[in-house]
Amino acid sequence: MIRHVVLFRFKPGIDWNNPRALEAEQSTAKVGSAVPGVHAWRCGRNVSPRAVAYDFYAEGLLDDMEAVDRYLVHPFHQESADIWREIADWVIVDVED
């Protein structure tokens, strides 16, 4: 199994009061049920006040890296990523679970 983790950091001038941030959050919440092959899905807002903290987190559990590759090109995932691309930068890690 592969645990796919993404941490999002808002671009300057974006915060949770921005409607685009809420749209991104809502879209991401649906990824786990909209994209086949995702066995588990979690996401949520950061609650830490630390400067090094990211603003949002998403995590999915998939069978293997081939499943991750299929997930990455799925149209719903691409739509969700497009929303985030406008308002945030992100980092990812894929680890064997």
Buried (B, 14 or more C-beta within 10 A) or exposed (E): EBBBBBBBBBEEEBEEEEEBBEBBBEBBBEBBEBBEBBEEBEBEEBEEEEEEEBBBBBBBBBEEEEBBEBBEEBEBBEEBBEBBEEBBEBEEEBEEE
